[in-house]
């Protein structure tokens, strides 16, 4: 049910790759799910956020979860603020 919830973007990833996204995440990004899965998380965030976001990503990989406020880079050149809550879903992966 959460996968189809309005206003809740969900991403499944591995390392820096985005493996699967729900349609709502596509709407938030202004892209199709197919476009998004051909990108990395760095492609979806503004360049000036990469260093800060990388710190969160590394924390999340060592502590199993993390949350932060960041922005998505829209294909129009705009930005959209988002709250990210991330968790490891497969320790063998690590998938998130």
C-alpha positions, 0 to 999 in steps of 0.5 A: 500500500505504501508503494502506491501512496500519494506524496510518498516517493520510494526508491530501492537502490544499491550503492549509487544505483537506483534500481526501482522507484514508485510512480510518485517518486517520478512525479516528485522528480519530474521524470519517468521511473525508467529515466530515474533508474538510468541515473545515480543519486548524484544525477538527481541532486544539485551539484552543490548538495553532493558533499553534504548528501554524501556524508549522509549516505556514508552515515546511513551505510554504517548505521543502517538508517539516516534522515536528512533534508535535501533537494531534488534537481528537476529537469527544468533546472529548478529544485524541490526540497525533500525529506529523505528517510533511508534504511538498509533493506538487505545487509547482503547488498547493501540494498537501500 
